[in-house]
């Protein structure tokens, strides 16, 4: 699943490639239409398909930003502002192309579900292999309350204090520290990959309860998470399975990962172990992580 660094990479390329452009037409795949007919909400959520198809034409994309793992398209039409919110789910990807044939990787081309045609003739293409992503058209961020519950950006000055306050709460204190790191209300944008890496760098067992970690160590852990996220942004994210940027290019952070997906610990050589935490597979070293 794309985490903060991967989404940041998409936004850094998507914003200059789409800002100032106006949507003229919207295509929704038959797969998504069939899903809606069956009462399911695949990708397009919180709005009827035809309402989205009719609303987007004429909207100008002013800029694109990121909030946690979400992509925000800030748009305007007839003097009114709108927010198209995109979450990539596990396999979502945006492509900026002139024709759909420019989406060259077959597994993405076979799963194109939304195409925004621009007045200049170019396309913004959304592909999603497993269809766990989402698109929501809002007037403002507060129209979808889960967005307001997200933790501060990890790079914000007060984010570490928020992290310490939340981990000290009774309902969180006894939970595994890795579960808390992956909770977007505690830290924004950090999922399984980077939580695994940060805990390994700190020699902390992923199942250790937050209450059994000192405040000093928690502060150090938070800074390590920030460092890992920044390193991944610099590397263009991790392309472990289905992440691609708008040009179809992969990142290289996967080549720098020390623990995620590893069979042996790079420090001691011991065979790594796995366990389920918050529904995700956690890889760790029994010797190095306590």
Secondary structure, 3 states (H helix, E strand, C coil): CCCHHHHHHHHHHHHHHHCCCEEEEEEECHHHHHHHHCCCCCEECCCCHHHHHHHHCCCEEEEEEEECCEEEEEEEECCEEEEEEEECCCCEEEEEECCHHHCCCHHHHCCEEEEEEECCCCEEEEEECCCCCEEEEECCHHHCHHHHHCCCCCCCCCHHHHHHHHHCCHHHHCCEHHHHHCCCCCCCCCCHHHHHHHHHHCCCCCCCEHHHCCHHHHHHHHHHHHHHHHHHHHCCCCCCCCCCCCCCCCCCHHHCCCCCCCCECCCCCCECEEEEECCEEEEECCCCCC
